[in-house]
Amino acid sequence: MSEMENEKRAPVLDPIDRVSEIIFGLIMALTFTGSLSAATAAREEIRTMMFAALGCNLAWGLVDAVMYLVSTLTERTRNFTLIRRIRSAAVPREAQAILADALPGRLGTVISAEGLEDMRQRLAALPEPPARGRLGRDDYVGAVGVFLLVVLTTFPVVVPFMLFSETALAMRASNAVAVVTLFAAGYTLGRHSGGVPWRSGLVMVAIGVVLVAATMALGG
C-alpha cells in the first residue's frame, strides 16, 4: 500500500470540525427541549420530547457520518487527480501554474517560482497515486466519531429531565448545561485560532441562542 493511501485522515480530531459537530447536535437537541412549556408539560410530553431529540440526532448523526465519508473520498480522489495533472504537464512552468492555482487562499500568488518548483519536484518524487481514492480504516473510524459526537451531545441537555420531576427546574438545568457547552466550544475555537478564548466563548453562546431561536421559528 502506498504512502498516499496510508495518509492519516483525522478531521474528527480537528478542533473546528469536532466543535462544529458538537454544536450541531446541541442545537438540534435544544430545539426539542425548548419546545416544552415549563408550566404545562406533563411527564408523557417530556418522555416524547426526549425520544424525539434522540431520534433526530441519531438520524442526523448517520447523515453526517455518511457525508463525512463522501467528502473524504472526494477530496482524496481530487488530490490524486491533481498530482497526475502536475506530473503530466508538458513543461515545469505549466505544472507550477496548476500547483499555484490549487493552493488555498492567496498562497499561490505569494510563493516564488523556486518554491513552486521545489513543491513540484517533491510531488514528482512521490509514488504513483492510485487510479482513484479509497476509504480506509481511519476513515470509517472518523465517520463513527462524527456519528457519536452528534448523538452523544443530546444526552447532557436531556438528562436533567430524567433527574428532576419539576419541569421548570429541569429546563433551567438543561439550559445551563447548554450555555456551558456552547461557551466551552467557543473557548476551544478561540484558543485554536489564537484569539481571545473567553470572548470567543461568549460569542458562541450568543450565536447558539440565535441559531436555536431561528431553528425553532422555522419549524425545526
C-alpha beads as a LAMMPS data file, in Angstrom:
LAMMPS data file: protein, C-alpha beads

220 atoms
219 bonds

1 atom types
1 bond types

-500.0 500.0 xlo xhi
-500.0 500.0 ylo yhi
-500.0 500.0 zlo zhi

Masses

1 110.0

Atoms # bond

1 1 1 0.000 0.000 0.000
2 1 1 1.473 3.369 -0.991
3 1 1 2.338 6.250 1.324
4 1 1 -0.555 8.269 -0.090
5 1 1 -3.032 5.502 0.638
6 1 1 -1.715 5.325 4.204
7 1 1 -2.197 9.045 4.878
8 1 1 -3.966 9.725 8.148
9 1 1 -7.361 11.351 7.854
10 1 1 -8.221 12.969 11.171
11 1 1 -10.796 15.736 10.581
12 1 1 -12.746 14.422 13.583
13 1 1 -9.767 15.256 15.769
14 1 1 -9.525 18.735 14.281
15 1 1 -10.930 21.268 16.793
16 1 1 -13.016 23.112 14.199
17 1 1 -14.751 20.010 12.852
18 1 1 -15.148 18.482 16.298
19 1 1 -16.701 21.627 17.769
20 1 1 -18.941 22.051 14.725
21 1 1 -20.416 18.581 15.172
22 1 1 -20.949 19.154 18.901
23 1 1 -22.709 22.461 18.305
24 1 1 -24.864 20.931 15.589
25 1 1 -26.014 18.119 17.847
26 1 1 -26.565 20.521 20.735
27 1 1 -28.711 22.908 18.708
28 1 1 -30.830 20.075 17.359
29 1 1 -31.439 18.825 20.903
30 1 1 -32.243 22.324 22.176
31 1 1 -34.944 22.791 19.565
32 1 1 -36.802 19.931 21.270
33 1 1 -36.177 20.891 24.892
34 1 1 -37.041 24.487 24.096
35 1 1 -40.435 23.477 22.758
36 1 1 -41.624 22.380 26.216
37 1 1 -43.747 24.578 28.422
38 1 1 -42.455 24.746 31.992
39 1 1 -45.978 25.349 33.259
40 1 1 -47.962 22.745 31.354
41 1 1 -45.598 19.998 30.166
42 1 1 -46.556 16.583 31.545
43 1 1 -44.251 13.619 32.043
44 1 1 -45.583 11.968 28.907
45 1 1 -44.719 15.065 26.853
46 1 1 -41.248 15.139 28.381
47 1 1 -40.726 11.469 27.568
48 1 1 -41.864 12.075 23.993
49 1 1 -39.509 15.042 23.714
50 1 1 -36.518 13.012 24.886
51 1 1 -37.157 10.200 22.416
52 1 1 -37.744 12.693 19.610
53 1 1 -34.496 14.544 20.364
54 1 1 -32.515 11.309 20.462
55 1 1 -34.151 10.013 17.274
56 1 1 -33.462 13.256 15.432
57 1 1 -29.795 13.297 16.395
58 1 1 -29.437 9.604 15.554
59 1 1 -30.727 10.350 12.055
60 1 1 -28.571 13.418 11.543
61 1 1 -25.555 11.714 13.061
62 1 1 -25.923 8.995 10.441
63 1 1 -26.290 11.585 7.666
64 1 1 -23.204 13.464 8.854
65 1 1 -21.184 10.256 9.088
66 1 1 -22.074 9.239 5.523
67 1 1 -21.323 12.722 4.182
68 1 1 -18.002 12.663 6.028
69 1 1 -17.055 9.540 4.073
70 1 1 -18.275 11.055 0.804
71 1 1 -16.300 14.270 1.320
72 1 1 -13.189 12.346 2.394
73 1 1 -13.299 10.126 -0.692
74 1 1 -13.982 13.086 -2.976
75 1 1 -11.102 15.141 -1.572
76 1 1 -8.695 12.203 -1.740
77 1 1 -9.598 11.459 -5.373
78 1 1 -9.235 15.160 -6.187
79 1 1 -5.729 15.197 -4.686
80 1 1 -4.684 12.139 -6.698
81 1 1 -6.036 13.748 -9.863
82 1 1 -4.122 16.935 -9.096
83 1 1 -0.864 15.004 -8.708
84 1 1 -1.388 13.294 -12.052
85 1 1 -2.140 16.651 -13.742
86 1 1 1.061 18.142 -12.340
87 1 1 3.124 15.149 -13.450
88 1 1 1.667 15.108 -16.949
89 1 1 2.280 18.834 -17.566
90 1 1 4.349 19.462 -20.692
91 1 1 6.757 21.876 -19.007
92 1 1 7.589 22.724 -15.370
93 1 1 6.027 26.200 -15.715
94 1 1 2.663 24.648 -16.594
95 1 1 2.891 22.319 -13.590
96 1 1 3.750 25.258 -11.350
97 1 1 0.670 27.136 -12.569
98 1 1 -1.544 24.144 -11.794
99 1 1 0.002 23.840 -8.345
100 1 1 -0.333 27.557 -7.592
101 1 1 -3.983 27.509 -8.600
102 1 1 -4.660 24.559 -6.290
103 1 1 -3.142 26.178 -3.200
104 1 1 -5.644 27.649 -0.714
105 1 1 -6.264 31.362 -0.418
106 1 1 -3.522 33.582 -1.830
107 1 1 -0.666 31.194 -1.160
108 1 1 -0.252 30.547 -4.853
109 1 1 0.409 34.238 -5.504
110 1 1 2.996 34.747 -2.767
111 1 1 5.105 31.604 -3.216
112 1 1 8.045 32.181 -5.545
113 1 1 8.652 30.199 -8.702
114 1 1 11.522 28.469 -6.926
115 1 1 9.215 27.445 -4.102
116 1 1 6.627 26.106 -6.517
117 1 1 9.294 24.202 -8.408
118 1 1 10.525 22.634 -5.157
119 1 1 6.971 21.540 -4.384
120 1 1 6.574 20.168 -7.907
121 1 1 9.721 18.093 -7.588
122 1 1 8.621 16.722 -4.216
123 1 1 5.271 15.684 -5.687
124 1 1 7.033 14.103 -8.650
125 1 1 9.120 12.019 -6.248
126 1 1 6.080 10.504 -4.581
127 1 1 4.890 7.014 -5.560
128 1 1 2.388 6.798 -8.395
129 1 1 -1.058 7.591 -6.959
130 1 1 -3.884 5.052 -7.273
131 1 1 -6.346 5.387 -10.121
132 1 1 -8.975 6.518 -7.624
133 1 1 -9.258 7.228 -3.934
134 1 1 -10.208 4.524 -1.462
135 1 1 -11.580 4.595 2.039
136 1 1 -9.542 3.001 4.804
137 1 1 -9.919 2.048 8.433
138 1 1 -9.124 5.556 9.695
139 1 1 -11.897 6.973 7.537
140 1 1 -14.534 4.641 8.970
141 1 1 -13.285 5.347 12.481
142 1 1 -13.658 9.044 11.701
143 1 1 -17.195 8.531 10.475
144 1 1 -18.086 6.705 13.696
145 1 1 -16.587 9.621 15.606
146 1 1 -18.768 12.101 13.726
147 1 1 -21.848 9.994 14.460
148 1 1 -21.043 9.747 18.160
149 1 1 -20.311 13.461 18.513
150 1 1 -23.755 14.376 17.183
151 1 1 -25.648 11.694 19.110
152 1 1 -23.896 11.961 22.472
153 1 1 -24.402 15.725 22.542
154 1 1 -28.116 15.006 23.009
155 1 1 -27.714 13.496 26.453
156 1 1 -26.327 16.391 28.542
157 1 1 -29.354 18.564 27.740
158 1 1 -31.988 15.859 28.265
159 1 1 -30.535 14.208 31.376
160 1 1 -31.901 16.980 33.658
161 1 1 -35.409 15.966 32.594
162 1 1 -34.646 12.475 33.881
163 1 1 -33.251 13.732 37.177
164 1 1 -35.768 16.396 38.149
165 1 1 -39.508 15.876 38.389
166 1 1 -40.176 19.625 38.293
167 1 1 -40.170 20.684 34.636
168 1 1 -39.122 24.279 35.299
169 1 1 -36.079 23.167 37.292
170 1 1 -35.152 20.609 34.636
171 1 1 -35.361 23.264 31.916
172 1 1 -33.129 25.650 33.874
173 1 1 -30.570 22.908 34.434
174 1 1 -30.730 21.852 30.781
175 1 1 -30.253 25.428 29.580
176 1 1 -27.340 25.899 31.980
177 1 1 -25.650 22.800 30.575
178 1 1 -26.232 24.096 27.029
179 1 1 -24.718 27.503 27.847
180 1 1 -21.657 25.891 29.422
181 1 1 -21.237 23.595 26.417
182 1 1 -21.524 26.480 23.964
183 1 1 -19.035 28.540 25.936
184 1 1 -16.582 25.624 26.070
185 1 1 -16.952 25.116 22.311
186 1 1 -16.284 28.788 21.617
187 1 1 -13.389 28.819 24.070
188 1 1 -11.826 25.856 22.250
189 1 1 -12.154 27.584 18.875
190 1 1 -10.742 30.816 20.258
191 1 1 -7.709 29.057 21.669
192 1 1 -7.236 27.093 18.447
193 1 1 -7.342 30.242 16.310
194 1 1 -5.049 32.246 18.576
195 1 1 -7.805 34.684 19.510
196 1 1 -9.224 35.579 22.928
197 1 1 -10.767 32.308 24.202
198 1 1 -13.243 33.769 26.712
199 1 1 -14.510 36.272 24.142
200 1 1 -14.966 33.511 21.571
201 1 1 -16.864 31.543 24.221
202 1 1 -19.305 34.401 24.822
203 1 1 -19.772 34.941 21.101
204 1 1 -20.537 31.239 20.619
205 1 1 -23.173 31.368 23.365
206 1 1 -24.841 34.295 21.590
207 1 1 -24.639 32.556 18.218
208 1 1 -26.092 29.367 19.704
209 1 1 -29.055 31.216 21.214
210 1 1 -29.793 32.924 17.901
211 1 1 -29.496 29.683 15.931
212 1 1 -31.792 27.790 18.302
213 1 1 -34.379 30.589 18.123
214 1 1 -34.157 30.697 14.319
215 1 1 -34.412 26.907 14.009
216 1 1 -37.487 26.788 16.230
217 1 1 -39.087 29.734 14.419
218 1 1 -38.607 27.905 11.106
219 1 1 -40.242 24.770 12.472
220 1 1 -37.046 22.826 13.116

Bonds

1 1 1 2
2 1 2 3
3 1 3 4
4 1 4 5
5 1 5 6
6 1 6 7
7 1 7 8
8 1 8 9
9 1 9 10
10 1 10 11
11 1 11 12
12 1 12 13
13 1 13 14
14 1 14 15
15 1 15 16
16 1 16 17
17 1 17 18
18 1 18 19
19 1 19 20
20 1 20 21
21 1 21 22
22 1 22 23
23 1 23 24
24 1 24 25
25 1 25 26
26 1 26 27
27 1 27 28
28 1 28 29
29 1 29 30
30 1 30 31
31 1 31 32
32 1 32 33
33 1 33 34
34 1 34 35
35 1 35 36
36 1 36 37
37 1 37 38
38 1 38 39
39 1 39 40
40 1 40 41
41 1 41 42
42 1 42 43
43 1 43 44
44 1 44 45
45 1 45 46
46 1 46 47
47 1 47 48
48 1 48 49
49 1 49 50
50 1 50 51
51 1 51 52
52 1 52 53
53 1 53 54
54 1 54 55
55 1 55 56
56 1 56 57
57 1 57 58
58 1 58 59
59 1 59 60
60 1 60 61
61 1 61 62
62 1 62 63
63 1 63 64
64 1 64 65
65 1 65 66
66 1 66 67
67 1 67 68
68 1 68 69
69 1 69 70
70 1 70 71
71 1 71 72
72 1 72 73
73 1 73 74
74 1 74 75
75 1 75 76
76 1 76 77
77 1 77 78
78 1 78 79
79 1 79 80
80 1 80 81
81 1 81 82
82 1 82 83
83 1 83 84
84 1 84 85
85 1 85 86
86 1 86 87
87 1 87 88
88 1 88 89
89 1 89 90
90 1 90 91
91 1 91 92
92 1 92 93
93 1 93 94
94 1 94 95
95 1 95 96
96 1 96 97
97 1 97 98
98 1 98 99
99 1 99 100
100 1 100 101
101 1 101 102
102 1 102 103
103 1 103 104
104 1 104 105
105 1 105 106
106 1 106 107
107 1 107 108
108 1 108 109
109 1 109 110
110 1 110 111
111 1 111 112
112 1 112 113
113 1 113 114
114 1 114 115
115 1 115 116
116 1 116 117
117 1 117 118
118 1 118 119
119 1 119 120
120 1 120 121
121 1 121 122
122 1 122 123
123 1 123 124
124 1 124 125
125 1 125 126
126 1 126 127
127 1 127 128
128 1 128 129
129 1 129 130
130 1 130 131
131 1 131 132
132 1 132 133
133 1 133 134
134 1 134 135
135 1 135 136
136 1 136 137
137 1 137 138
138 1 138 139
139 1 139 140
140 1 140 141
141 1 141 142
142 1 142 143
143 1 143 144
144 1 144 145
145 1 145 146
146 1 146 147
147 1 147 148
148 1 148 149
149 1 149 150
150 1 150 151
151 1 151 152
152 1 152 153
153 1 153 154
154 1 154 155
155 1 155 156
156 1 156 157
157 1 157 158
158 1 158 159
159 1 159 160
160 1 160 161
161 1 161 162
162 1 162 163
163 1 163 164
164 1 164 165
165 1 165 166
166 1 166 167
167 1 167 168
168 1 168 169
169 1 169 170
170 1 170 171
171 1 171 172
172 1 172 173
173 1 173 174
174 1 174 175
175 1 175 176
176 1 176 177
177 1 177 178
178 1 178 179
179 1 179 180
180 1 180 181
181 1 181 182
182 1 182 183
183 1 183 184
184 1 184 185
185 1 185 186
186 1 186 187
187 1 187 188
188 1 188 189
189 1 189 190
190 1 190 191
191 1 191 192
192 1 192 193
193 1 193 194
194 1 194 195
195 1 195 196
196 1 196 197
197 1 197 198
198 1 198 199
199 1 199 200
200 1 200 201
201 1 201 202
202 1 202 203
203 1 203 204
204 1 204 205
205 1 205 206
206 1 206 207
207 1 207 208
208 1 208 209
209 1 209 210
210 1 210 211
211 1 211 212
212 1 212 213
213 1 213 214
214 1 214 215
215 1 215 216
216 1 216 217
217 1 217 218
218 1 218 219
219 1 219 220
